[in-house]
Amino acid sequence: MPYIGSTKGKTSKSQLVCEKCGLGIALAEKIGIPLVSFQSGYLREEHSGLSRSEVLQTLTTETKRLLANIHGPVSLVIEPEPGMFIETIADARELICMVNDSRFGLHMDIGHVFCSEANYLETILTSAHDAKYVHIADIREGFNLNYVISPISDMEALLDPAVVSDTAILYDIDDTGVYLLVHGPRRILIGSESTLIANVGQYNGVETLVINKSYLNENESVDLKHEILAYLDSISGIDYQRVLRAYSAVASLRLGNSHRSPVITATVCNTVRGKVHYHDLFGNGNIDYAKTISALMMAGYSGYCTVELYNHASLWREIAPRSAKFILSRVVGHFGWDPSNFGHIDHRKVVAPYVRVADALLGPEGSVAVLYDLRLSQPNTEALPTDALHTLEHCFLRILPDLVPGFLSVGPMGCQTGFYLTTAYPLERGFMTEAIITALNQILELDKVPYQTDALCGMANNHDLLGAKSIADSVATVMMHSNN
């Protein structure tokens, strides 16, 4: 939300925002929410003439005023946002240092870090420990388009193709409704047919893109609307209503019209590093979440971590569980397991014996229970004998609790090719593999089947210790060879 106050006599916007933050704090205190997050807002025309230190001091003063009204265990957090005054982690640290209150800290949005920081993984690794709250979503690479206001008197210079611009720039020409895209040697004038004729008709040789609103209405998707609004929202230092008037020009660049194809084919953005400030579904973007989760864990972050997918709110029933599974697969990836083997696999492509993480479940207070696929024989090729499989289950139940921290259970697969093993939390791949090899070797030393009594077993006569030892011996030999 916009938060920066103006010193030009009109403070109503700032006061309204402070009131909204105050209401948020009161609600948080009432229902037991520990954190209230806010953003700095964008620099607009009303802030022209103010130095950075003046704006920063205004934010500091207003943040302290909000903190003074907190009476319960609630903290405020500042979220750096692409294009806003507080845009980077360094900006946030500066404000946090000036406020100097333990109840005020950092809200780290991984997508924003990806958009605004030179090395997002290094930033997470060095800053996550100090964060009180983390947002996660995916972000795509995009087409970075700067937005600049220019007087019509500069047109001759702007249209000179000899001046090559590496950065794509969309010029808003004197608020005439005419826009000029400059990218490399290319120049494209954009506007309605009438505005182009009225304002730049003398430039006959320049490429034009006519805005056709009927065509836009018929062809633009909800996702494209979100994309363009997110782009326009990121443009600071210009009156927002003026910026919004560029919507059709940007949409035309993305969609073209009935006579020509789109000029910009990638998602449009306006960020420090050319990343698209659009919170997308996991897997659709370019953030390496296996490394991101590892960086968060290595940094010692232990707070809340929420998925920010408001762009897809109508699909939450499908997206929420899918997002949780994606993140959990990357959590176990931190422990050496291959995230691509998480979930269902093609049994025709695996080679037994092996152990993999098949699934994980998020529990209370952030705990993660893990399901392992311990495959002893090749699927659809060799089924383990029932009695020997039964005995292996008893042996594992006796041995594994002493070897595997957080052991919960082990049970045979219905296909008779292995076992499902569960632990209360993730374990390192190397550690788990060694524990299983050790358990298989200990089975060879047993002289009787554990728990083989009518009181402890539902079918105590159906066991085969020699058969179980034969399987354990062959599997241990292969796994030891593969592990070396």
Secondary structure, 3 states (H helix, E strand, C coil): CCCCCCCCCCCHHHHHHHHHHHHHHHHHHHHCCCEEEECCCCCCHHHCCCCHHHHHHHHHHHHHHHHHCCCCCCEEEECCCCCCCCCCHHHHHHHHHHHCCCCEEEEEEHHHHHHHCCCHHHHHHHHHHHEEEEEECECCECEEEEEEEECHHHHHHHCCCCCCEEEEEEEEECCCCEEEEEEECEEEEEECHHHHHHHHCCCCCCEEEECCHHHHHHHCCHHHHHHHHHHHHCCCCCCHHHHHCCHHHHHHHHHCECCECCCCCCCEECCCCCECCCCECCCCCCCCHHHHHHHHHHCCCCCEEEECCHHHHHHHHHHHHHHHHHHHHHHHHCCCCCHHHCCCCCCCCCCCCEEEEEEEEECHHHCEEEEEEEECCCCCCCCCCHHHHHHHHHHHHHHHHHHCCCEEEEEECCCCCEEEEEECCCCCHHHHHHHHHHHHHHHCCCCCCCCCCCCCCCCCCCCCHHHHHHHHHHHHHHHHHHHC
